[in-house]
Amino acid sequence: MNDSKQIFNIRVIPRARQNKVVLADDGTLRVYTTAAPSDGDANTAVIKMLAKYFDVPKTSIQIIRGATSRDKVISF
């Protein structure tokens, strides 16, 4: 079993027109979500979209840094 964690820098754009995950030119992932950044709704939507993008369970994705910021560090 491989226990190595993968760490990614992401930039969240809340209240976007559509939900999508895009790889930016600088190597960061940009996550566009229609959810508002209140009450953790955007973070929940981001985790759900990243789980689908990487094909991993939602419970394996963790926000390491930036829970209240647009710039986040996630691992899974």
All heavy atoms as a GROMACS GRO file, in nm:
protein
  590
    1MET      N    1   0.084  -0.118   0.000
    1MET     CA    2   0.000   0.000   0.000
    1MET      C    3   0.088   0.124   0.000
    1MET      O    4   0.185   0.134   0.073
    1MET     CB    5  -0.090  -0.002   0.123
    1MET     CG    6  -0.191   0.108   0.125
    1MET     SD    7  -0.313   0.069   0.250
    1MET     CE    8  -0.382   0.227   0.269
    2ASN      N    9   0.053   0.221  -0.080
    2ASN     CA   10   0.132   0.342  -0.093
    2ASN      C   11   0.074   0.450  -0.001
    2ASN      O   12  -0.038   0.495  -0.019
    2ASN     CB   13   0.130   0.389  -0.238
    2ASN     CG   14   0.225   0.502  -0.264
    2ASN    OD1   15   0.294   0.547  -0.174
    2ASN    ND2   16   0.228   0.547  -0.387
    3ASP      N   17   0.152   0.493   0.101
    3ASP     CA   18   0.104   0.591   0.197
    3ASP      C   19   0.153   0.732   0.167
    3ASP      O   20   0.143   0.819   0.251
    3ASP     CB   21   0.149   0.552   0.339
    3ASP     CG   22   0.072   0.432   0.390
    3ASP    OD1   23  -0.040   0.411   0.342
    3ASP    OD2   24   0.124   0.361   0.476
    4SER      N   25   0.209   0.756   0.050
    4SER     CA   26   0.260   0.889   0.019
    4SER      C   27   0.144   0.982  -0.012
    4SER      O   28   0.052   0.948  -0.086
    4SER     CB   29   0.358   0.884  -0.098
    4SER     OG   30   0.290   0.842  -0.214
    5LYS      N   31   0.150   1.100   0.045
    5LYS     CA   32   0.046   1.202   0.024
    5LYS      C   33   0.086   1.292  -0.091
    5LYS      O   34   0.202   1.324  -0.108
    5LYS     CB   35   0.030   1.288   0.150
    5LYS     CG   36  -0.024   1.214   0.269
    5LYS     CD   37  -0.171   1.232   0.275
    5LYS     CE   38  -0.224   1.169   0.402
    5LYS     NZ   39  -0.367   1.173   0.406
    6GLN      N   40  -0.011   1.330  -0.168
    6GLN     CA   41   0.010   1.428  -0.274
    6GLN      C   42  -0.042   1.562  -0.225
    6GLN      O   43  -0.151   1.569  -0.168
    6GLN     CB   44  -0.061   1.386  -0.401
    6GLN     CG   45  -0.004   1.260  -0.461
    6GLN     CD   46  -0.071   1.225  -0.592
    6GLN    OE1   47  -0.160   1.293  -0.638
    6GLN    NE2   48  -0.026   1.118  -0.653
    7ILE      N   49   0.037   1.667  -0.247
    7ILE     CA   50   0.001   1.800  -0.199
    7ILE      C   51  -0.011   1.893  -0.319
    7ILE      O   52   0.074   1.892  -0.409
    7ILE     CB   53   0.108   1.852  -0.100
    7ILE    CG1   54   0.110   1.762   0.023
    7ILE    CG2   55   0.079   1.996  -0.061
    7ILE    CD1   56   0.215   1.796   0.123
    8PHE      N   57  -0.118   1.971  -0.321
    8PHE     CA   58  -0.144   2.063  -0.432
    8PHE      C   59  -0.179   2.201  -0.378
    8PHE      O   60  -0.246   2.214  -0.276
    8PHE     CB   61  -0.262   2.014  -0.517
    8PHE     CG   62  -0.233   1.890  -0.594
    8PHE    CD1   63  -0.266   1.767  -0.543
    8PHE    CD2   64  -0.173   1.898  -0.718
    8PHE    CE1   65  -0.239   1.652  -0.614
    8PHE    CE2   66  -0.146   1.783  -0.790
    8PHE     CZ   67  -0.179   1.660  -0.739
    9ASN      N   68  -0.135   2.303  -0.452
    9ASN     CA   69  -0.180   2.440  -0.427
    9ASN      C   70  -0.298   2.465  -0.518
    9ASN      O   71  -0.293   2.436  -0.637
    9ASN     CB   72  -0.068   2.540  -0.460
    9ASN     CG   73   0.048   2.528  -0.366
    9ASN    OD1   74   0.031   2.509  -0.247
    9ASN    ND2   75   0.168   2.537  -0.420
   10ILE      N   76  -0.405   2.517  -0.460
   10ILE     CA   77  -0.522   2.547  -0.540
   10ILE      C   78  -0.567   2.690  -0.516
   10ILE      O   79  -0.536   2.750  -0.413
   10ILE     CB   80  -0.639   2.450  -0.512
   10ILE    CG1   81  -0.690   2.464  -0.369
   10ILE    CG2   82  -0.602   2.307  -0.542
   10ILE    CD1   83  -0.821   2.392  -0.345
   11ARG      N   84  -0.636   2.744  -0.612
   11ARG     CA   85  -0.696   2.878  -0.602
   11ARG      C   86  -0.845   2.858  -0.625
   11ARG      O   87  -0.886   2.802  -0.727
   11ARG     CB   88  -0.636   2.970  -0.707
   11ARG     CG   89  -0.701   3.104  -0.719
   11ARG     CD   90  -0.646   3.198  -0.616
   11ARG     NE   91  -0.704   3.330  -0.635
   11ARG     CZ   92  -0.668   3.434  -0.567
   11ARG    NH1   93  -0.573   3.425  -0.478
   11ARG    NH2   94  -0.725   3.549  -0.586
   12VAL      N   95  -0.926   2.902  -0.531
   12VAL     CA   96  -1.071   2.884  -0.539
   12VAL      C   97  -1.135   3.015  -0.585
   12VAL      O   98  -1.102   3.122  -0.535
   12VAL     CB   99  -1.129   2.843  -0.402
   12VAL    CG1  100  -1.280   2.832  -0.408
   12VAL    CG2  101  -1.067   2.712  -0.357
   13ILE      N  102  -1.223   3.003  -0.681
   13ILE     CA  103  -1.300   3.117  -0.729
   13ILE      C  104  -1.446   3.089  -0.696
   13ILE      O  105  -1.513   3.014  -0.768
   13ILE     CB  106  -1.280   3.141  -0.881
   13ILE    CG1  107  -1.135   3.183  -0.910
   13ILE    CG2  108  -1.372   3.252  -0.929
   13ILE    CD1  109  -1.041   3.074  -0.931
   14PRO      N  110  -1.496   3.144  -0.584
   14PRO     CA  111  -1.636   3.120  -0.545
   14PRO      C  112  -1.731   3.204  -0.629
   14PRO      O  113  -1.692   3.302  -0.693
   14PRO     CB  114  -1.639   3.162  -0.398
   14PRO     CG  115  -1.529   3.260  -0.385
   14PRO     CD  116  -1.425   3.224  -0.485
   15ARG      N  117  -1.857   3.165  -0.627
   15ARG     CA  118  -1.964   3.232  -0.700
   15ARG      C  119  -1.935   3.243  -0.850
   15ARG      O  120  -1.967   3.343  -0.915
   15ARG     CB  121  -1.991   3.372  -0.644
   15ARG     CG  122  -2.046   3.371  -0.504
   15ARG     CD  123  -2.090   3.509  -0.462
   15ARG     NE  124  -2.139   3.508  -0.327
   15ARG     CZ  125  -2.083   3.576  -0.227
   15ARG    NH1  126  -1.978   3.651  -0.247
   15ARG    NH2  127  -2.134   3.569  -0.107
   16ALA      N  128  -1.874   3.140  -0.905
   16ALA     CA  129  -1.846   3.137  -1.049
   16ALA      C  130  -1.973   3.099  -1.124
   16ALA      O  131  -2.072   3.056  -1.065
   16ALA     CB  132  -1.736   3.035  -1.078
   17ARG      N  133  -1.969   3.113  -1.254
   17ARG     CA  134  -2.086   3.078  -1.335
   17ARG      C  135  -2.108   2.928  -1.343
   17ARG      O  136  -2.221   2.883  -1.360
   17ARG     CB  137  -2.071   3.134  -1.476
   17ARG     CG  138  -2.080   3.283  -1.481
   17ARG     CD  139  -2.068   3.331  -1.624
   17ARG     NE  140  -2.065   3.476  -1.629
   17ARG     CZ  141  -2.165   3.550  -1.675
   17ARG    NH1  142  -2.274   3.492  -1.719
   17ARG    NH2  143  -2.155   3.680  -1.675
   18GLN      N  144  -1.999   2.851  -1.334
   18GLN     CA  145  -2.012   2.706  -1.342
   18GLN      C  146  -1.905   2.639  -1.257
   18GLN      O  147  -1.806   2.701  -1.223
   18GLN     CB  148  -2.000   2.658  -1.487
   18GLN     CG  149  -1.869   2.691  -1.552
   18GLN     CD  150  -1.867   2.649  -1.698
   18GLN    OE1  151  -1.955   2.577  -1.743
   18GLN    NE2  152  -1.767   2.693  -1.771
   19ASN      N  153  -1.929   2.513  -1.224
   19ASN     CA  154  -1.832   2.435  -1.147
   19ASN      C  155  -1.734   2.370  -1.243
   19ASN      O  156  -1.775   2.300  -1.335
   19ASN     CB  157  -1.904   2.325  -1.067
   19ASN     CG  158  -1.989   2.381  -0.956
   19ASN    OD1  159  -1.952   2.476  -0.891
   19ASN    ND2  160  -2.105   2.322  -0.936
   20LYS      N  161  -1.603   2.395  -1.220
   20LYS     CA  162  -1.501   2.331  -1.302
   20LYS      C  163  -1.366   2.340  -1.234
   20LYS      O  164  -1.342   2.423  -1.148
   20LYS     CB  165  -1.494   2.392  -1.443
   20LYS     CG  166  -1.452   2.537  -1.447
   20LYS     CD  167  -1.450   2.587  -1.590
   20LYS     CE  168  -1.417   2.735  -1.595
   20LYS     NZ  169  -1.414   2.788  -1.732
   21VAL      N  170  -1.276   2.248  -1.274
   21VAL     CA  171  -1.139   2.244  -1.224
   21VAL      C  172  -1.048   2.261  -1.345
   21VAL      O  173  -1.060   2.188  -1.443
   21VAL     CB  174  -1.109   2.111  -1.152
   21VAL    CG1  175  -0.965   2.107  -1.104
   21VAL    CG2  176  -1.205   2.089  -1.037
   22VAL      N  177  -0.956   2.359  -1.336
   22VAL     CA  178  -0.868   2.392  -1.448
   22VAL      C  179  -0.725   2.398  -1.398
   22VAL      O  180  -0.698   2.453  -1.291
   22VAL     CB  181  -0.908   2.529  -1.510
   22VAL    CG1  182  -0.814   2.568  -1.622
   22VAL    CG2  183  -1.051   2.527  -1.557
   23LEU      N  184  -0.632   2.344  -1.476
   23LEU     CA  185  -0.490   2.355  -1.445
   23LEU      C  186  -0.439   2.486  -1.503
   23LEU      O  187  -0.444   2.508  -1.624
   23LEU     CB  188  -0.413   2.236  -1.502
   23LEU     CG  189  -0.264   2.234  -1.472
   23LEU    CD1  190  -0.239   2.225  -1.322
   23LEU    CD2  191  -0.196   2.118  -1.542
   24ALA      N  192  -0.390   2.576  -1.416
   24ALA     CA  193  -0.342   2.707  -1.461
   24ALA      C  194  -0.201   2.697  -1.517
   24ALA      O  195  -0.132   2.597  -1.497
   24ALA     CB  196  -0.346   2.805  -1.344
   25ASP      N  197  -0.158   2.801  -1.585
   25ASP     CA  198  -0.024   2.804  -1.645
   25ASP      C  199   0.087   2.798  -1.541
   25ASP      O  200   0.196   2.748  -1.568
   25ASP     CB  201  -0.006   2.931  -1.728
   25ASP     CG  202  -0.096   2.931  -1.851
   25ASP    OD1  203  -0.134   2.821  -1.896
   25ASP    OD2  204  -0.127   3.040  -1.902
   26ASP      N  205   0.062   2.849  -1.420
   26ASP     CA  206   0.165   2.849  -1.316
   26ASP      C  207   0.170   2.718  -1.237
   26ASP      O  208   0.245   2.706  -1.141
   26ASP     CB  209   0.146   2.967  -1.221
   26ASP     CG  210   0.011   2.965  -1.150
   26ASP    OD1  211  -0.069   2.873  -1.175
   26ASP    OD2  212  -0.015   3.056  -1.070
   27GLY      N  213   0.091   2.619  -1.277
   27GLY     CA  214   0.095   2.489  -1.213
   27GLY      C  215  -0.004   2.468  -1.101
   27GLY      O  216  -0.013   2.359  -1.045
   28THR      N  217  -0.078   2.572  -1.065
   28THR     CA  218  -0.179   2.557  -0.961
   28THR      C  219  -0.310   2.513  -1.024
   28THR      O  220  -0.335   2.535  -1.143
   28THR     CB  221  -0.203   2.689  -0.885
   28THR    OG1  222  -0.251   2.788  -0.976
   28THR    CG2  223  -0.077   2.737  -0.817
   29LEU      N  224  -0.392   2.452  -0.943
   29LEU     CA  225  -0.527   2.416  -0.987
   29LEU      C  226  -0.620   2.531  -0.953
   29LEU      O  227  -0.614   2.586  -0.843
   29LEU     CB  228  -0.575   2.290  -0.917
   29LEU     CG  229  -0.514   2.159  -0.962
   29LEU    CD1  230  -0.559   2.047  -0.870
   29LEU    CD2  231  -0.554   2.128  -1.104
   30ARG      N  232  -0.704   2.568  -1.046
   30ARG     CA  233  -0.806   2.669  -1.020
   30ARG      C  234  -0.940   2.596  -1.014
   30ARG      O  235  -0.976   2.525  -1.108
   30ARG     CB  236  -0.807   2.775  -1.128
   30ARG     CG  237  -0.682   2.858  -1.128
   30ARG     CD  238  -0.696   2.980  -1.215
   30ARG     NE  239  -0.572   3.054  -1.213
   30ARG     CZ  240  -0.554   3.166  -1.144
   30ARG    NH1  241  -0.653   3.216  -1.074
   30ARG    NH2  242  -0.438   3.227  -1.146
   31VAL      N  243  -1.007   2.615  -0.903
   31VAL     CA  244  -1.136   2.548  -0.882
   31VAL      C  245  -1.244   2.655  -0.882
   31VAL      O  246  -1.247   2.741  -0.794
   31VAL     CB  247  -1.136   2.469  -0.749
   31VAL    CG1  248  -1.270   2.399  -0.731
   31VAL    CG2  249  -1.022   2.370  -0.745
   32TYR      N  250  -1.330   2.650  -0.982
   32TYR     CA  251  -1.442   2.743  -0.993
   32TYR      C  252  -1.564   2.674  -0.935
   32TYR      O  253  -1.598   2.563  -0.975
   32TYR     CB  254  -1.468   2.778  -1.139
   32TYR     CG  255  -1.353   2.852  -1.206
   32TYR    CD1  256  -1.245   2.784  -1.259
   32TYR    CD2  257  -1.355   2.990  -1.214
   32TYR    CE1  258  -1.140   2.852  -1.319
   32TYR    CE2  259  -1.251   3.060  -1.274
   32TYR     CZ  260  -1.144   2.989  -1.327
   32TYR     OH  261  -1.040   3.057  -1.386
   33THR      N  262  -1.629   2.742  -0.841
   33THR     CA  263  -1.748   2.684  -0.779
   33THR      C  264  -1.859   2.787  -0.773
   33THR      O  265  -1.834   2.906  -0.753
   33THR     CB  266  -1.718   2.629  -0.638
   33THR    OG1  267  -1.838   2.575  -0.583
   33THR    CG2  268  -1.664   2.734  -0.546
   34THR      N  269  -1.981   2.740  -0.790
   34THR     CA  270  -2.096   2.830  -0.783
   34THR      C  271  -2.137   2.858  -0.639
   34THR      O  272  -2.218   2.946  -0.614
   34THR     CB  273  -2.216   2.769  -0.858
   34THR    OG1  274  -2.246   2.641  -0.802
   34THR    CG2  275  -2.186   2.754  -1.006
   35ALA      N  276  -2.079   2.786  -0.544
   35ALA     CA  277  -2.114   2.803  -0.403
   35ALA      C  278  -2.057   2.933  -0.348
   35ALA      O  279  -1.952   2.980  -0.391
   35ALA     CB  280  -2.061   2.686  -0.321
   36ALA      N  281  -2.127   2.988  -0.251
   36ALA     CA  282  -2.080   3.109  -0.183
   36ALA      C  283  -1.982   3.070  -0.073
   36ALA      O  284  -1.990   2.960  -0.018
   36ALA     CB  285  -2.199   3.182  -0.122
   37PRO      N  286  -1.889   3.159  -0.040
   37PRO     CA  287  -1.787   3.125   0.060
   37PRO      C  288  -1.835   3.144   0.205
   37PRO      O  289  -1.757   3.179   0.292
   37PRO     CB  290  -1.674   3.222   0.027
   37PRO     CG  291  -1.742   3.340  -0.031
   37PRO     CD  292  -1.860   3.286  -0.106
   38SER      N  293  -1.961   3.122   0.231
   38SER     CA  294  -2.011   3.137   0.367
   38SER      C  295  -2.047   3.001   0.426
   38SER      O  296  -2.091   2.910   0.354
   38SER     CB  297  -2.135   3.227   0.368
   38SER     OG  298  -2.236   3.171   0.290
   39ASP      N  299  -2.025   2.987   0.554
   39ASP     CA  300  -2.056   2.865   0.628
   39ASP      C  301  -1.986   2.741   0.574
   39ASP      O  302  -2.034   2.629   0.588
   39ASP     CB  303  -2.208   2.838   0.631
   39ASP     CG  304  -2.285   2.948   0.701
   39ASP    OD1  305  -2.230   3.008   0.795
   39ASP    OD2  306  -2.400   2.975   0.661
   40GLY      N  307  -1.873   2.759   0.506
   40GLY     CA  308  -1.797   2.645   0.455
   40GLY      C  309  -1.856   2.580   0.332
   40GLY      O  310  -1.812   2.473   0.292
   41ASP      N  311  -1.956   2.644   0.271
   41ASP     CA  312  -2.020   2.585   0.153
   41ASP      C  313  -1.923   2.571   0.036
   41ASP      O  314  -1.923   2.470  -0.034
   41ASP     CB  315  -2.140   2.670   0.109
   41ASP     CG  316  -2.253   2.668   0.210
   41ASP    OD1  317  -2.255   2.576   0.293
   41ASP    OD2  318  -2.338   2.759   0.205
   42ALA      N  319  -1.838   2.671   0.016
   42ALA     CA  320  -1.742   2.664  -0.096
   42ALA      C  321  -1.639   2.554  -0.071
   42ALA      O  322  -1.602   2.482  -0.163
   42ALA     CB  323  -1.674   2.799  -0.115
   43ASN      N  324  -1.591   2.541   0.053
   43ASN     CA  325  -1.493   2.436   0.084
   43ASN      C  326  -1.552   2.298   0.059
   43ASN      O  327  -1.486   2.210   0.005
   43ASN     CB  328  -1.445   2.447   0.228
   43ASN     CG  329  -1.349   2.561   0.248
   43ASN    OD1  330  -1.291   2.612   0.154
   43ASN    ND2  331  -1.330   2.601   0.372
   44THR      N  332  -1.677   2.279   0.097
   44THR     CA  333  -1.743   2.151   0.076
   44THR      C  334  -1.756   2.122  -0.074
   44THR      O  335  -1.729   2.010  -0.118
   44THR     CB  336  -1.883   2.152   0.141
   44THR    OG1  337  -1.868   2.182   0.280
   44THR    CG2  338  -1.952   2.019   0.126
   45ALA      N  339  -1.792   2.223  -0.150
   45ALA     CA  340  -1.805   2.205  -0.295
   45ALA      C  341  -1.669   2.177  -0.359
   45ALA      O  342  -1.658   2.094  -0.449
   45ALA     CB  343  -1.868   2.330  -0.357
   46VAL      N  344  -1.565   2.244  -0.311
   46VAL     CA  345  -1.430   2.224  -0.364
   46VAL      C  346  -1.384   2.080  -0.338
   46VAL      O  347  -1.330   2.015  -0.427
   46VAL     CB  348  -1.332   2.326  -0.304
   46VAL    CG1  349  -1.188   2.286  -0.328
   46VAL    CG2  350  -1.358   2.464  -0.361
   47ILE      N  351  -1.404   2.033  -0.218
   47ILE     CA  352  -1.364   1.896  -0.184
   47ILE      C  353  -1.437   1.795  -0.271
   47ILE      O  354  -1.379   1.700  -0.322
   47ILE     CB  355  -1.384   1.868  -0.034
   47ILE    CG1  356  -1.281   1.947   0.047
   47ILE    CG2  357  -1.376   1.720  -0.004
   47ILE    CD1  358  -1.302   1.943   0.196
   48LYS      N  359  -1.565   1.818  -0.292
   48LYS     CA  360  -1.645   1.728  -0.376
   48LYS      C  361  -1.594   1.727  -0.520
   48LYS      O  362  -1.578   1.621  -0.581
   48LYS     CB  363  -1.792   1.771  -0.371
   48LYS     CG  364  -1.884   1.682  -0.448
   48LYS     CD  365  -2.027   1.729  -0.433
   48LYS     CE  366  -2.120   1.642  -0.515
   48LYS     NZ  367  -2.260   1.686  -0.506
   49MET      N  368  -1.564   1.845  -0.574
   49MET     CA  369  -1.516   1.853  -0.713
   49MET      C  370  -1.377   1.794  -0.728
   49MET      O  371  -1.348   1.726  -0.827
   49MET     CB  372  -1.519   1.998  -0.760
   49MET     CG  373  -1.659   2.049  -0.779
   49MET     SD  374  -1.680   2.212  -0.854
   49MET     CE  375  -1.536   2.301  -0.815
   50LEU      N  376  -1.289   1.817  -0.630
   50LEU     CA  377  -1.154   1.761  -0.638
   50LEU      C  378  -1.156   1.610  -0.624
   50LEU      O  379  -1.077   1.540  -0.688
   50LEU     CB  380  -1.064   1.824  -0.531
   50LEU     CG  381  -1.025   1.970  -0.556
   50LEU    CD1  382  -0.948   2.023  -0.436
   50LEU    CD2  383  -0.944   1.985  -0.682
   51ALA      N  384  -1.247   1.558  -0.543
   51ALA     CA  385  -1.259   1.413  -0.529
   51ALA      C  386  -1.299   1.350  -0.663
   51ALA      O  387  -1.246   1.246  -0.702
   51ALA     CB  388  -1.362   1.378  -0.421
   52LYS      N  389  -1.389   1.415  -0.732
   52LYS     CA  390  -1.430   1.366  -0.864
   52LYS      C  391  -1.317   1.381  -0.965
   52LYS      O  392  -1.291   1.293  -1.046
   52LYS     CB  393  -1.555   1.440  -0.910
   52LYS     CG  394  -1.613   1.388  -1.038
   52LYS     CD  395  -1.742   1.458  -1.072
   52LYS     CE  396  -1.800   1.402  -1.201
   52LYS     NZ  397  -1.924   1.468  -1.237
   53TYR      N  398  -1.246   1.495  -0.961
   53TYR     CA  399  -1.137   1.523  -1.056
   53TYR      C  400  -1.023   1.422  -1.042
   53TYR      O  401  -0.971   1.373  -1.140
   53TYR     CB  402  -1.087   1.665  -1.031
   53TYR     CG  403  -0.978   1.712  -1.125
   53TYR    CD1  404  -1.009   1.756  -1.253
   53TYR    CD2  405  -0.845   1.713  -1.085
   53TYR    CE1  406  -0.910   1.800  -1.340
   53TYR    CE2  407  -0.745   1.756  -1.170
   53TYR     CZ  408  -0.778   1.800  -1.297
   53TYR     OH  409  -0.679   1.842  -1.381
   54PHE      N  410  -0.985   1.392  -0.916
   54PHE     CA  411  -0.875   1.299  -0.891
   54PHE      C  412  -0.921   1.155  -0.876
   54PHE      O  413  -0.839   1.065  -0.857
   54PHE     CB  414  -0.796   1.342  -0.767
   54PHE     CG  415  -0.717   1.468  -0.787
   54PHE    CD1  416  -0.746   1.581  -0.714
   54PHE    CD2  417  -0.612   1.472  -0.877
   54PHE    CE1  418  -0.672   1.697  -0.731
   54PHE    CE2  419  -0.537   1.587  -0.895
   54PHE     CZ  420  -0.568   1.700  -0.822
   55ASP      N  421  -1.050   1.131  -0.876
   55ASP     CA  422  -1.109   0.998  -0.859
   55ASP      C  423  -1.065   0.933  -0.728
   55ASP      O  424  -1.014   0.820  -0.726
   55ASP     CB  425  -1.074   0.909  -0.979
   55ASP     CG  426  -1.162   0.785  -0.985
   55ASP    OD1  427  -1.274   0.790  -0.933
   55ASP    OD2  428  -1.117   0.683  -1.039
   56VAL      N  429  -1.084   1.007  -0.620
   56VAL     CA  430  -1.054   0.959  -0.484
   56VAL      C  431  -1.177   0.986  -0.397
   56VAL      O  432  -1.261   1.070  -0.431
   56VAL     CB  433  -0.929   1.028  -0.424
   56VAL    CG1  434  -0.806   0.995  -0.503
   56VAL    CG2  435  -0.947   1.177  -0.414
   57PRO      N  436  -1.188   0.918  -0.283
   57PRO     CA  437  -1.301   0.945  -0.192
   57PRO      C  438  -1.291   1.086  -0.132
   57PRO      O  439  -1.182   1.138  -0.110
   57PRO     CB  440  -1.286   0.841  -0.082
   57PRO     CG  441  -1.189   0.742  -0.131
   57PRO     CD  442  -1.108   0.806  -0.237
   58LYS      N  443  -1.407   1.147  -0.108
   58LYS     CA  444  -1.410   1.282  -0.050
   58LYS      C  445  -1.341   1.286   0.086
   58LYS      O  446  -1.280   1.386   0.122
   58LYS     CB  447  -1.554   1.330  -0.034
   58LYS     CG  448  -1.623   1.360  -0.164
   58LYS     CD  449  -1.759   1.418  -0.142
   58LYS     CE  450  -1.855   1.310  -0.100
   58LYS     NZ  451  -1.994   1.352  -0.094
   59THR      N  452  -1.350   1.177   0.161
   59THR     CA  453  -1.292   1.174   0.296
   59THR      C  454  -1.140   1.174   0.294
   59THR      O  455  -1.078   1.203   0.396
   59THR     CB  456  -1.343   1.052   0.373
   59THR    OG1  457  -1.313   0.934   0.298
   59THR    CG2  458  -1.492   1.062   0.398
   60SER      N  459  -1.080   1.143   0.180
   60SER     CA  460  -0.933   1.139   0.175
   60SER      C  461  -0.872   1.276   0.146
   60SER      O  462  -0.753   1.296   0.163
   60SER     CB  463  -0.886   1.040   0.071
   60SER     OG  464  -0.917   1.086  -0.059
   61ILE      N  465  -0.952   1.373   0.105
   61ILE     CA  466  -0.902   1.507   0.074
   61ILE      C  467  -0.909   1.594   0.198
   61ILE      O  468  -1.013   1.600   0.265
   61ILE     CB  469  -0.981   1.570  -0.041
   61ILE    CG1  470  -0.961   1.488  -0.167
   61ILE    CG2  471  -0.940   1.715  -0.063
   61ILE    CD1  472  -1.036   1.538  -0.287
   62GLN      N  473  -0.798   1.659   0.229
   62GLN     CA  474  -0.790   1.747   0.347
   62GLN      C  475  -0.738   1.883   0.305
   62GLN      O  476  -0.647   1.893   0.223
   62GLN     CB  477  -0.696   1.689   0.452
   62GLN     CG  478  -0.739   1.558   0.508
   62GLN     CD  479  -0.636   1.502   0.604
   62GLN    OE1  480  -0.523   1.551   0.611
   62GLN    NE2  481  -0.673   1.400   0.678
   63ILE      N  482  -0.796   1.987   0.364
   63ILE     CA  483  -0.743   2.122   0.344
   63ILE      C  484  -0.638   2.144   0.453
   63ILE      O  485  -0.672   2.150   0.571
   63ILE     CB  486  -0.854   2.228   0.352
   63ILE    CG1  487  -0.955   2.205   0.240
   63ILE    CG2  488  -0.794   2.368   0.344
   63ILE    CD1  489  -1.075   2.296   0.245
   64ILE      N  490  -0.512   2.151   0.413
   64ILE     CA  491  -0.402   2.167   0.508
   64ILE      C  492  -0.392   2.311   0.555
   64ILE      O  493  -0.372   2.339   0.673
   64ILE     CB  494  -0.269   2.122   0.445
   64ILE    CG1  495  -0.274   1.976   0.409
   64ILE    CG2  496  -0.152   2.151   0.538
   64ILE    CD1  497  -0.153   1.929   0.332
   65ARG      N  498  -0.403   2.403   0.459
   65ARG     CA  499  -0.385   2.544   0.491
   65ARG      C  500  -0.478   2.626   0.402
   65ARG      O  501  -0.500   2.594   0.287
   65ARG     CB  502  -0.239   2.583   0.463
   65ARG     CG  503  -0.199   2.716   0.511
   65ARG     CD  504  -0.048   2.742   0.506
   65ARG     NE  505   0.017   2.694   0.384
   65ARG     CZ  506   0.112   2.601   0.382
   65ARG    NH1  507   0.152   2.545   0.492
   65ARG    NH2  508   0.167   2.566   0.269
   66GLY      N  509  -0.534   2.732   0.458
   66GLY     CA  510  -0.616   2.824   0.381
   66GLY      C  511  -0.764   2.796   0.383
   66GLY      O  512  -0.832   2.825   0.285
   67ALA      N  513  -0.815   2.744   0.492
   67ALA     CA  514  -0.959   2.711   0.498
   67ALA      C  515  -1.046   2.834   0.479
   67ALA      O  516  -1.157   2.823   0.426
   67ALA     CB  517  -0.992   2.645   0.631
   68THR      N  518  -0.998   2.952   0.516
   68THR     CA  519  -1.078   3.075   0.500
   68THR      C  520  -1.021   3.165   0.391
   68THR      O  521  -1.060   3.281   0.381
   68THR     CB  522  -1.085   3.152   0.633
   68THR    OG1  523  -0.952   3.186   0.673
   68THR    CG2  524  -1.154   3.071   0.740
   69SER      N  525  -0.932   3.115   0.310
   69SER     CA  526  -0.866   3.193   0.207
   69SER      C  527  -0.901   3.135   0.070
   69SER      O  528  -0.942   3.020   0.058
   69SER     CB  529  -0.716   3.190   0.228
   69SER     OG  530  -0.649   3.248   0.120
   70ARG      N  531  -0.880   3.214  -0.035
   70ARG     CA  532  -0.899   3.161  -0.170
   70ARG      C  533  -0.785   3.070  -0.210
   70ARG      O  534  -0.802   2.980  -0.291
   70ARG     CB  535  -0.909   3.275  -0.271
   70ARG     CG  536  -1.038   3.349  -0.263
   70ARG     CD  537  -1.044   3.455  -0.371
   70ARG     NE  538  -1.168   3.529  -0.359
   70ARG     CZ  539  -1.232   3.581  -0.461
   70ARG    NH1  540  -1.181   3.570  -0.581
   70ARG    NH2  541  -1.342   3.646  -0.443
   71ASP      N  542  -0.665   3.098  -0.158
   71ASP     CA  543  -0.550   3.014  -0.186
   71ASP      C  544  -0.541   2.906  -0.080
   71ASP      O  545  -0.533   2.936   0.040
   71ASP     CB  546  -0.421   3.098  -0.185
   71ASP     CG  547  -0.419   3.199  -0.297
   71ASP    OD1  548  -0.455   3.161  -0.411
   71ASP    OD2  549  -0.385   3.316  -0.272
   72LYS      N  550  -0.544   2.781  -0.122
   72LYS     CA  551  -0.547   2.669  -0.030
   72LYS      C  552  -0.439   2.568  -0.064
   72LYS      O  553  -0.392   2.562  -0.177
   72LYS     CB  554  -0.683   2.598  -0.034
   72LYS     CG  555  -0.799   2.688  -0.001
   72LYS     CD  556  -0.929   2.614  -0.005
   72LYS     CE  557  -1.049   2.704   0.011
   72LYS     NZ  558  -1.050   2.790   0.124
   73VAL      N  559  -0.401   2.489   0.034
   73VAL     CA  560  -0.312   2.376   0.015
   73VAL      C  561  -0.390   2.253   0.057
   73VAL      O  562  -0.441   2.247   0.168
   73VAL     CB  563  -0.183   2.390   0.098
   73VAL    CG1  564  -0.094   2.268   0.079
   73VAL    CG2  565  -0.108   2.517   0.061
   74ILE      N  566  -0.404   2.158  -0.036
   74ILE     CA  567  -0.480   2.037  -0.007
   74ILE      C  568  -0.389   1.915  -0.022
   74ILE      O  569  -0.288   1.921  -0.090
   74ILE     CB  570  -0.602   2.022  -0.099
   74ILE    CG1  571  -0.561   2.020  -0.248
   74ILE    CG2  572  -0.702   2.133  -0.076
   74ILE    CD1  573  -0.609   1.899  -0.317
   75SER      N  574  -0.427   1.810   0.047
   75SER     CA  575  -0.355   1.684   0.031
   75SER      C  576  -0.456   1.572   0.025
   75SER      O  577  -0.569   1.582   0.072
   75SER     CB  578  -0.258   1.661   0.148
   75SER     OG  579  -0.330   1.627   0.264
   76PHE      N  580  -0.411   1.462  -0.035
   76PHE     CA  581  -0.491   1.339  -0.037
   76PHE      C  582  -0.399   1.222  -0.054
   76PHE      O  583  -0.285   1.233  -0.086
   76PHE     CB  584  -0.599   1.341  -0.144
   76PHE     CG  585  -0.549   1.346  -0.284
   76PHE    CD1  586  -0.524   1.230  -0.354
   76PHE    CD2  587  -0.528   1.467  -0.348
   76PHE    CE1  588  -0.479   1.235  -0.485
   76PHE    CE2  589  -0.484   1.472  -0.478
   76PHE     CZ  590  -0.459   1.356  -0.546
   0.00000   0.00000   0.00000
